[in-house]
Structure formats: C-alpha cells, structure tokens
C-alpha cells in the first residue's frame, strides 16, 4: 500500500520510481514497493492511463495525514499480507 499524489505527474513519477528502486539507484527499504509500482503501471497501461476510482480491487479510500485516519486499515492489513 502506498500513497501517490494523483495529478498529471503520477505516471512519470511511477516510471522513475520503479526504475530507480529496481536498479538500486534508490535505497529500497520495502521490497514490495517495486511490485506495487509495477502493478499500478500495468493497471494504467491496461486501462488507457485511467484509474477507475470505483474499482473495488484498487481499494481506494479517502484518508487523512495518519494511518489512524484510515478507517478500513484494520480490515485491509490481512488482505495486503496475502497479496504477495
């Protein structure tokens, strides 16, 4: 799970992020970051660069500035652990 700033720079930033982490140019703290970026890039490619914000599989929800502000978090953690 990751926070992306959803504006017109998201695609170039995702591409840069995937390349930099997978090449070792950026220090990778969480290995899932590369896979997460690749999944999002595949989704964008398969959907004409668009995101259906109503798609349940994306599990998009409003949140605040802290994980505690994200009400679905307790239910989401087990799902995320099983998505490897």
MOZI-V840741 format. One record per helix or strand. SS is the DSSP state (helix for helix, strand for strand). FROM is the first residue (numbers start at 1). TO is the last residue. If there is no record, write none. Layout:
ss: (SS	SS)
from: (FROM	FROM)
to: (TO	TO)
This chain:
ss: (helix	helix	helix	helix	helix)
from: (10	32	56	67	73)
to: (23	46	58	69	81)
